[in-house]
Amino acid sequence: MAPARRLVLPLLVTLPVLALLLGLGTWQAERLAWKNDLIARIAAAEAGPAAALGPRPDPFTKVEATGRFDHGREARVGLEVRGAVLGTRLVTPLLRDGAPALLVDRGWVPLEGAAQIARPDGEQRVTGWVKPGETAGRFSATDDVAGRRFYTFDPAAIGAALGLNGVAPFGLVALG
């Protein structure tokens, strides 16, 4: 009977740890399925024709919007390293007649060398997929509002920091 008693404590410690590891493994498998579905939806949207941008488009659909870029109110969202270069996502408001401004993610740009970024003038037609807004979590980095650097894509917060009156509650990730 003494050898069986020696196994009780290790068994009581092992079973909860095993349950925790199984739960984490299941969560990772569910997250993988969700991520693969998201990537497939974005790929399908990019391959299909663009629809006209309505007031409440479905996330990750391919749409087309027309307006003028307000390059004086550009912002940067997130940080990404590509190769050995640190960069960020360049977000520029697209001012549209009779509609709220639309924040357009124009793509990755290096932190250094912003003068080399193309900044088209006049009326522009932008095709991209709809990016839903995000909310900052407990562990999110703190935005630098004065420096126009954000770490969470929250259109309302970014629009307010840029001094825009009314911003669409979603963004547009430009294609091409």
N, C-alpha and C positions, 0 to 999 in steps of 0.2 A: 504494500500500500504506500510506502514512503516514496518510491519512484514516481507514482502517479501524482502525488501531491506536488512534487517538484515541477511537473509539467503544467499545473494550473496557472501559475503566474505568467509564464511565457505565452500560454494560450490566450489568456485574458488581454495581453498586450498585442499579440499578433492579429487577432480577429478584427479589432477596430481599425488597425492600420491597413489590413487587407481590404476591408470595406471601403475605406477612404481611397485607396489606390484604384479599386474597381470603379468607384464613382467618378474619379478624375479621368480615368480612361474612357468611360462612357461619355463624359462631357466633351472630351477632345474629339471623339468620333462624331458626335452631333455637331460640333463646331466645324469640323472638316466638311461635313455634308452641307451645312449652311453656307460656308465659304465657296465651295464648288458651285452651288446653285447661284450664288451672287455673281461669280465670275462668268457663268454661262449666260445669265440674264444680261450682263453688260456686253458680252461678245455678241449676243443676238441683237441687242439694240444697235451696236455699232455697225453690224452687217446690213441691217434693214434700212428702209427709207426714213427720213426725218419727218416728223409730224409738226404741225404748227404748235407753238407753245401756248397752252391754255393757262387759266388761272390756278389750276390744281393738277398738274401732271403727275402721273404715276412715277415713283422713283425708278431710276435706271432706264427710262425710255429715251429714245433718241428724238430730240426736238430741234427746232430752228427758231432763233430769235433775232430780231433786228433792232439796232440802236446805235448809240455812239459811246465809245469807251471814254471814261473819265480817268485818264492816266494820272491826273493830279491826286487822285484818291486811291492809288494802288495800296494793297496790303500784302503781307506774306503770311502764309499759313503752314505751320509744321516745320520740321527739319528733316532732310534726307541726305544721306551720303551716297554719291554715285562715283565709284572708283575711289579716288582720293580727294574728291571735291565735295565740299559741304554746300548744300543748296536748300531751296525751299519752294513751295508752290506759290506762284504769282497769281493773286486774285485782283481783278480789275472790275469795277462797277460798269455795267452796261446800262446807260440811260435810255429808257424807252418812252416814246410818246404815249401818254394816257395809261401807263402801267407803272407799277413800282420798279425801282432799279433792280437789276439782276446781277448777283455776284458771279463772275465768270472766272473759273480756274483755268488760266491760260497755260498751265504746265509748269514743269520744274525749271528753275533758273538758279545759277550759282549765286551765292551770297556776294561774291566779288564780281565786278564787271556788269553791273546793272545798266550801264550806258549802252551796251550792245544789244539790248532787248528791243525787238521791233515793236513800235507803238503806232498802229495805224490810226489815221484821222478820218473824220467824216462818218457817214452811215456805214455800218458793218453788218453783215449777215453771219451769225455765229451758229454753227451746228455742233451739238454735243449731247451728252447724256445728263439727265437730271440727277443731281446729287442732293439727297435729303440733308437737312440741317442736323447738327449734333448738339448734345448738351455736355458741358464739362462734368467730369466725374470727380470723385473725392481726390483721386491721385493725379488729376490732370495738371499739366504745367500752368503757371499763371501767365495770362496774356500780358504783353507789353503794349498797352493801348497807345501810349504816346509815341512809341516807335513803330506802330502799325504792324506788330508781329503777334500772331495768334497761333495757338496750339490746338484749338478746337474750332471746327467749322460751324460756327453759330451765326447764321446770317443776320439775325436781329442785333446781336452784340457787335458784330463787325460793322454793320451798317450804321449803328448809332455812333461808334467810335470814329467812323469816317465822315460823320456829319450829314448822312443821307436821310432825307425825310421819306420813310417808307421803303422797305426792301422786301423782295419776294422771300418767303420762308424756306426757300430751297436755292440751290446754286446750279450752275451749268458747268460741266467739265468739257471744255472745248476739245474737239477732235481735229486733228490735222494741223 
